[in-house]
Amino acid sequence: MAETITLLHGAEIPRIGAGTWPLNDADAERVVADALAAGYRLIDTAQAYGNELGVGRGLKAAGVERGDVFVTSKFNKQWHGREKVAEAVRRSLDTLGLDYLDLFLIHWPNPAHDKYVEAWEGLVALLEAGTVRAIGTSNFKPAHLERIIAATGVAPDVNQIQLSPASTRAAARAFHAEHGIVTESWSPIGGQGVRVLDLPVVGEIARQTGRTGAQVVLRWHLQTGLLPIPKSADPQRLRENLDVFGFELTEEQMTALSALDQGESAVVDSDVFGH
């Protein structure tokens, strides 16, 4: 069994996952089956990716016991409402061909729409009903999280945010730690915005450790206490990205990577963008 983290509401989530954006159904089916064969036990998708059908087929093709795989999906602002969230999860479950989700996330807060508190209330109800094993948010800032916690008394198990050495999100991580929220990193090796793997510091540490640049950056996430979800459609890179538990970065190497931080300018602003 892969290394796991115990979430606020008791579920065990693997320390690293396989992302599926922007794969289509056919590619997602192949990549999910490859990822599970390589040893991944956390698969991340979303309604907005348009590949839940392929992800579900990949889960079946891999032949891994359902209870051994942690499946995450996310829903859009059209489902922001207490009753609407129940319909959103039914749609995801039907498309994926599953009886339950391990984790369901509000994909973006969409503050201009201003329905994310009601969406969170709907997720809390799903958790209480047992339809999902854990609930969370994606792209929420501390101010958004404060609102939903104040309204319900329930903190998310996970907040999935854009995070890499190019944007270390210190304020968000501190808020998460204070409330027991696990920080999941999307674009963990800098797939959007800054090309982290092209930075000389990453290349130098890769040479020092005899690892790939991606392995170095993913190890930085793990040692920082984060849960990265890298995406690769290449079977060899899938295996390499998972092979990050057999070495450690030194304090000096960790500091050098964290010093690449460019602040919030390197990430998508979730007060402006969303779907």
C-alpha positions as a Markdown table, in Angstrom:
| # | Residue | x | y | z |
|---|---|---|---|---|
| 1 | Met | 0.0 | 0.0 | 0.0 |
| 2 | Ala | 1.3 | 3.5 | -0.9 |
| 3 | Glu | 2.2 | 6.0 | 1.8 |
| 4 | Thr | -0.9 | 7.8 | 3.0 |
| 5 | Ile | -2.1 | 10.9 | 4.9 |
| 6 | Thr | -5.1 | 10.7 | 7.3 |
| 7 | Leu | -7.6 | 13.4 | 6.4 |
| 8 | Leu | -9.8 | 15.4 | 8.8 |
| 9 | His | -12.8 | 13.1 | 8.3 |
| 10 | Gly | -10.9 | 9.9 | 8.5 |
| 11 | Ala | -10.2 | 8.9 | 4.9 |
| 12 | Glu | -6.6 | 7.8 | 4.0 |
| 13 | Ile | -5.3 | 9.6 | 0.9 |
| 14 | Pro | -2.1 | 8.5 | -0.9 |
| 15 | Arg | 0.9 | 10.9 | -0.7 |
| 16 | Ile | 1.1 | 11.4 | -4.5 |
| 17 | Gly | -1.5 | 11.1 | -7.3 |
| 18 | Ala | -1.9 | 11.0 | -11.0 |
| 19 | Gly | -3.6 | 13.9 | -12.7 |
| 20 | Thr | -5.6 | 13.6 | -15.9 |
| 21 | Trp | -6.0 | 17.1 | -17.3 |
| 22 | Pro | -6.2 | 17.8 | -20.3 |
| 23 | Leu | -6.5 | 14.2 | -21.5 |
| 24 | Asn | -9.5 | 13.1 | -23.6 |
| 25 | Asp | -11.5 | 10.0 | -22.7 |
| 26 | Ala | -9.4 | 7.7 | -24.9 |
| 27 | Asp | -6.1 | 8.9 | -23.5 |
| 28 | Ala | -7.4 | 9.1 | -19.9 |
| 29 | Glu | -8.4 | 5.4 | -20.1 |
| 30 | Arg | -4.9 | 4.4 | -21.2 |
| 31 | Val | -3.1 | 6.7 | -18.7 |
| 32 | Val | -5.2 | 5.7 | -15.7 |
| 33 | Ala | -4.6 | 2.0 | -16.4 |
| 34 | Asp | -0.9 | 2.7 | -16.9 |
| 35 | Ala | -0.8 | 4.8 | -13.7 |
| 36 | Leu | -2.5 | 2.1 | -11.6 |
| 37 | Ala | -0.2 | -0.6 | -13.1 |
| 38 | Ala | 2.8 | 1.6 | -12.1 |
| 39 | Gly | 1.6 | 1.7 | -8.5 |
| 40 | Tyr | -0.4 | 5.0 | -8.2 |
| 41 | Arg | -3.5 | 4.7 | -6.0 |
| 42 | Leu | -4.8 | 8.3 | -6.3 |
| 43 | Ile | -6.5 | 9.3 | -9.5 |
| 44 | Asp | -7.6 | 12.9 | -10.0 |
| 45 | Thr | -10.3 | 14.1 | -12.5 |
| 46 | Ala | -13.0 | 16.7 | -12.9 |
| 47 | Gln | -16.3 | 17.2 | -14.7 |
| 48 | Ala | -14.6 | 20.1 | -16.5 |
| 49 | Tyr | -11.9 | 17.9 | -17.9 |
| 50 | Gly | -14.5 | 16.0 | -20.0 |
| 51 | Asn | -12.7 | 12.7 | -19.3 |
| 52 | Glu | -14.6 | 11.0 | -16.4 |
| 53 | Leu | -15.9 | 8.3 | -18.8 |
| 54 | Gly | -12.3 | 7.5 | -19.8 |
| 55 | Val | -11.1 | 7.6 | -16.2 |
| 56 | Gly | -13.8 | 5.1 | -15.2 |
| 57 | Arg | -12.9 | 2.8 | -18.0 |
| 58 | Gly | -9.2 | 3.0 | -17.0 |
| 59 | Leu | -10.1 | 2.1 | -13.4 |
| 60 | Lys | -12.0 | -1.0 | -14.6 |
| 61 | Ala | -9.3 | -2.0 | -17.1 |
| 62 | Ala | -6.6 | -1.9 | -14.4 |
| 63 | Gly | -8.4 | -4.5 | -12.4 |
| 64 | Val | -7.4 | -3.0 | -9.0 |
| 65 | Glu | -9.8 | -3.4 | -6.2 |
| 66 | Arg | -12.1 | -0.4 | -5.8 |
| 67 | Gly | -11.2 | 0.0 | -2.1 |
| 68 | Asp | -7.5 | 0.3 | -3.0 |
| 69 | Val | -7.9 | 3.3 | -5.3 |
| 70 | Phe | -8.7 | 6.9 | -4.1 |
| 71 | Val | -10.7 | 8.7 | -6.8 |
| 72 | Thr | -11.2 | 12.4 | -6.8 |
| 73 | Ser | -13.5 | 14.5 | -9.0 |
| 74 | Lys | -14.6 | 18.2 | -9.0 |
| 75 | Phe | -17.7 | 20.1 | -10.0 |
| 76 | Asn | -18.4 | 23.5 | -11.7 |
| 77 | Lys | -20.3 | 26.6 | -10.6 |
| 78 | Gln | -23.5 | 25.4 | -12.3 |
| 79 | Trp | -23.8 | 23.0 | -9.4 |
| 80 | His | -23.2 | 25.5 | -6.7 |
| 81 | Gly | -26.2 | 24.9 | -4.5 |
| 82 | Arg | -27.1 | 22.6 | -1.6 |
| 83 | Glu | -29.4 | 20.4 | -3.6 |
| 84 | Lys | -27.5 | 20.9 | -6.9 |
| 85 | Val | -24.4 | 19.2 | -5.5 |
| 86 | Ala | -26.3 | 16.0 | -5.0 |
| 87 | Glu | -27.1 | 16.0 | -8.7 |
| 88 | Ala | -23.5 | 16.8 | -9.5 |
| 89 | Val | -22.2 | 13.8 | -7.6 |
| 90 | Arg | -24.8 | 11.5 | -9.2 |
| 91 | Arg | -23.6 | 12.7 | -12.7 |
| 92 | Ser | -20.0 | 12.0 | -11.8 |
| 93 | Leu | -20.7 | 8.6 | -10.3 |
| 94 | Asp | -22.8 | 7.6 | -13.3 |
| 95 | Thr | -20.1 | 8.7 | -15.8 |
| 96 | Leu | -17.2 | 7.1 | -13.8 |
| 97 | Gly | -19.3 | 4.0 | -13.2 |
| 98 | Leu | -18.7 | 4.1 | -9.5 |
| 99 | Asp | -20.8 | 3.7 | -6.4 |
| 100 | Tyr | -19.0 | 6.4 | -4.3 |
| 101 | Leu | -16.3 | 9.0 | -4.6 |
| 102 | Asp | -13.4 | 9.2 | -2.3 |
| 103 | Leu | -13.1 | 13.0 | -2.6 |
| 104 | Phe | -15.4 | 15.5 | -4.2 |
| 105 | Leu | -14.2 | 19.1 | -4.7 |
| 106 | Ile | -15.7 | 22.5 | -5.5 |
| 107 | His | -13.5 | 23.2 | -8.6 |
| 108 | Trp | -13.4 | 27.0 | -8.3 |
| 109 | Pro | -14.9 | 29.4 | -5.7 |
| 110 | Asn | -16.3 | 31.8 | -8.4 |
| 111 | Pro | -16.9 | 34.6 | -5.9 |
| 112 | Ala | -18.7 | 36.7 | -8.4 |
| 113 | His | -21.3 | 33.9 | -8.6 |
| 114 | Asp | -21.3 | 33.9 | -4.8 |
| 115 | Lys | -22.8 | 30.4 | -4.3 |
| 116 | Tyr | -19.8 | 28.5 | -3.0 |
| 117 | Val | -21.0 | 28.6 | 0.6 |
| 118 | Glu | -24.2 | 26.8 | -0.5 |
| 119 | Ala | -22.1 | 24.4 | -2.6 |
| 120 | Trp | -20.1 | 23.6 | 0.5 |
| 121 | Glu | -23.3 | 23.0 | 2.5 |
| 122 | Gly | -24.2 | 20.5 | -0.2 |
| 123 | Leu | -20.9 | 18.7 | 0.1 |
| 124 | Val | -21.2 | 18.5 | 3.9 |
| 125 | Ala | -24.6 | 16.8 | 3.4 |
| 126 | Leu | -23.0 | 14.3 | 0.9 |
| 127 | Leu | -20.3 | 13.5 | 3.5 |
| 128 | Glu | -22.9 | 12.9 | 6.2 |
| 129 | Ala | -24.8 | 10.6 | 3.8 |
| 130 | Gly | -21.7 | 8.6 | 2.9 |
| 131 | Thr | -21.9 | 9.3 | -0.8 |
| 132 | Val | -18.3 | 10.7 | -0.6 |
| 133 | Arg | -15.6 | 9.7 | 1.9 |
| 134 | Ala | -14.0 | 13.2 | 2.0 |
| 135 | Ile | -14.9 | 16.7 | 0.8 |
| 136 | Gly | -12.8 | 19.6 | -0.3 |
| 137 | Thr | -12.2 | 22.6 | -2.3 |
| 138 | Ser | -9.9 | 23.6 | -5.2 |
| 139 | Asn | -8.4 | 27.0 | -5.8 |
| 140 | Phe | -9.9 | 28.5 | -2.6 |
| 141 | Lys | -8.0 | 31.4 | -1.0 |
| 142 | Pro | -8.0 | 31.7 | 2.8 |
| 143 | Ala | -10.8 | 34.3 | 2.7 |
| 144 | His | -13.0 | 31.8 | 0.8 |
| 145 | Leu | -12.1 | 29.0 | 3.2 |
| 146 | Glu | -12.9 | 31.3 | 6.2 |
| 147 | Arg | -16.4 | 31.8 | 4.9 |
| 148 | Ile | -17.3 | 28.2 | 4.4 |
| 149 | Ile | -15.9 | 27.2 | 7.8 |
| 150 | Ala | -17.7 | 30.0 | 9.5 |
| 151 | Ala | -21.0 | 29.0 | 7.8 |
| 152 | Thr | -20.9 | 25.3 | 8.6 |
| 153 | Gly | -18.3 | 24.6 | 11.3 |
| 154 | Val | -16.7 | 22.1 | 8.8 |
| 155 | Ala | -13.3 | 22.5 | 7.3 |
| 156 | Pro | -12.3 | 20.8 | 4.0 |
| 157 | Asp | -10.3 | 17.7 | 4.0 |
| 158 | Val | -8.3 | 19.1 | 1.1 |
| 159 | Asn | -7.7 | 22.3 | -0.7 |
| 160 | Gln | -6.1 | 21.7 | -4.1 |
| 161 | Ile | -4.2 | 24.7 | -5.4 |
| 162 | Gln | -1.7 | 25.6 | -8.0 |
| 163 | Leu | 1.6 | 25.3 | -6.3 |
| 164 | Ser | 5.2 | 24.7 | -7.2 |
| 165 | Pro | 8.7 | 26.0 | -6.3 |
| 166 | Ala | 7.8 | 29.0 | -8.5 |
| 167 | Ser | 4.8 | 29.8 | -6.3 |
| 168 | Thr | 5.1 | 28.2 | -2.9 |
| 169 | Arg | 1.8 | 29.7 | -1.6 |
| 170 | Ala | 3.1 | 30.3 | 2.0 |
| 171 | Ala | 0.0 | 32.1 | 3.3 |
| 172 | Ala | -2.4 | 29.5 | 2.0 |
| 173 | Arg | -0.3 | 26.7 | 3.4 |
| 174 | Ala | -0.2 | 28.3 | 6.8 |
| 175 | Phe | -4.0 | 28.7 | 6.8 |
| 176 | His | -4.4 | 25.0 | 5.8 |
| 177 | Ala | -2.0 | 23.8 | 8.5 |
| 178 | Glu | -3.9 | 25.8 | 11.1 |
| 179 | His | -7.2 | 24.2 | 10.2 |
| 180 | Gly | -6.0 | 20.6 | 9.5 |
| 181 | Ile | -6.5 | 20.9 | 5.7 |
| 182 | Val | -4.2 | 18.9 | 3.4 |
| 183 | Thr | -2.6 | 21.0 | 0.7 |
| 184 | Glu | -2.8 | 19.3 | -2.7 |
| 185 | Ser | -0.6 | 20.7 | -5.5 |
| 186 | Trp | -1.8 | 21.0 | -9.1 |
| 187 | Ser | 0.7 | 21.8 | -11.8 |
| 188 | Pro | 3.3 | 20.7 | -9.2 |
| 189 | Ile | 6.2 | 20.7 | -11.6 |
| 190 | Gly | 5.2 | 24.1 | -13.1 |
| 191 | Gly | 3.1 | 22.9 | -16.1 |
| 192 | Gln | 1.2 | 26.2 | -16.2 |
| 193 | Gly | 3.0 | 29.5 | -16.0 |
| 194 | Val | 6.7 | 29.2 | -15.0 |
| 195 | Arg | 8.6 | 26.3 | -16.6 |
| 196 | Val | 10.1 | 25.1 | -13.4 |
| 197 | Leu | 12.0 | 22.1 | -14.9 |
| 198 | Asp | 13.9 | 24.5 | -17.2 |
| 199 | Leu | 15.3 | 26.5 | -14.2 |
| 200 | Pro | 19.1 | 26.1 | -13.7 |
| 201 | Val | 18.7 | 25.4 | -10.0 |
| 202 | Val | 16.4 | 22.4 | -10.7 |
| 203 | Gly | 18.9 | 21.1 | -13.2 |
| 204 | Glu | 21.8 | 21.4 | -10.8 |
| 205 | Ile | 20.0 | 19.6 | -8.0 |
| 206 | Ala | 19.0 | 16.9 | -10.5 |
| 207 | Arg | 22.7 | 16.4 | -11.3 |
| 208 | Gln | 23.6 | 16.3 | -7.6 |
| 209 | Thr | 21.1 | 13.7 | -6.8 |
| 210 | Gly | 21.2 | 11.6 | -10.0 |
| 211 | Arg | 17.5 | 12.1 | -10.4 |
| 212 | Thr | 15.2 | 13.8 | -13.0 |
| 213 | Gly | 14.2 | 17.4 | -12.6 |
| 214 | Ala | 10.6 | 16.3 | -12.1 |
| 215 | Gln | 11.7 | 13.8 | -9.3 |
| 216 | Val | 13.6 | 16.6 | -7.6 |
| 217 | Val | 10.6 | 19.0 | -7.7 |
| 218 | Leu | 8.1 | 16.3 | -6.6 |
| 219 | Arg | 10.5 | 15.3 | -3.7 |
| 220 | Trp | 10.4 | 19.0 | -2.7 |
| 221 | His | 6.6 | 18.8 | -2.5 |
| 222 | Leu | 6.7 | 15.7 | -0.3 |
| 223 | Gln | 9.3 | 17.1 | 2.1 |
| 224 | Thr | 7.3 | 20.4 | 2.3 |
| 225 | Gly | 4.3 | 18.4 | 3.5 |
| 226 | Leu | 2.4 | 18.7 | 0.3 |
| 227 | Leu | 0.5 | 16.2 | -1.8 |
| 228 | Pro | 1.4 | 16.6 | -5.5 |
| 229 | Ile | -0.7 | 15.4 | -8.5 |
| 230 | Pro | 1.6 | 15.4 | -11.5 |
| 231 | Lys | 0.2 | 14.5 | -14.9 |
| 232 | Ser | 2.1 | 12.5 | -17.6 |
| 233 | Ala | 0.8 | 10.6 | -20.5 |
| 234 | Asp | 4.1 | 8.8 | -20.9 |
| 235 | Pro | 4.4 | 5.4 | -19.1 |
| 236 | Gln | 8.1 | 5.9 | -18.2 |
| 237 | Arg | 7.6 | 9.4 | -16.8 |
| 238 | Leu | 4.6 | 8.1 | -14.8 |
| 239 | Arg | 6.9 | 5.5 | -13.2 |
| 240 | Glu | 9.6 | 8.1 | -12.6 |
| 241 | Asn | 7.2 | 10.6 | -11.0 |
| 242 | Leu | 6.1 | 7.9 | -8.5 |
| 243 | Asp | 9.7 | 6.9 | -7.7 |
| 244 | Val | 10.3 | 9.8 | -5.3 |
| 245 | Phe | 10.4 | 8.0 | -1.9 |
| 246 | Gly | 13.9 | 6.5 | -2.1 |
| 247 | Phe | 15.9 | 9.7 | -1.7 |
| 248 | Glu | 15.9 | 13.0 | 0.3 |
| 249 | Leu | 16.9 | 16.5 | -0.6 |
| 250 | Thr | 19.2 | 18.3 | 1.8 |
| 251 | Glu | 18.2 | 21.4 | 3.7 |
| 252 | Glu | 20.3 | 23.5 | 1.4 |
| 253 | Gln | 18.7 | 22.0 | -1.7 |
| 254 | Met | 15.2 | 22.5 | -0.2 |
| 255 | Thr | 16.0 | 26.2 | 0.5 |
| 256 | Ala | 17.4 | 26.7 | -3.0 |
| 257 | Leu | 14.2 | 25.3 | -4.5 |
| 258 | Ser | 11.9 | 27.4 | -2.2 |
| 259 | Ala | 13.9 | 30.5 | -3.2 |
| 260 | Leu | 12.5 | 30.2 | -6.7 |
| 261 | Asp | 9.1 | 31.5 | -5.4 |
| 262 | Gln | 7.7 | 34.3 | -7.5 |
| 263 | Gly | 4.6 | 34.8 | -5.3 |
| 264 | Glu | 1.0 | 34.9 | -6.3 |
| 265 | Ser | 1.8 | 36.5 | -9.7 |
| 266 | Ala | 2.8 | 33.0 | -10.9 |
| 267 | Val | -0.6 | 31.4 | -10.4 |
| 268 | Val | -4.2 | 31.9 | -11.7 |
| 269 | Asp | -6.2 | 34.3 | -9.6 |
| 270 | Ser | -9.3 | 32.4 | -8.4 |
| 271 | Asp | -11.1 | 35.7 | -7.5 |
| 272 | Val | -11.1 | 36.4 | -11.3 |
| 273 | Phe | -11.0 | 33.0 | -13.1 |
| 274 | Gly | -13.3 | 30.1 | -12.6 |
| 275 | His | -15.9 | 27.8 | -14.1 |
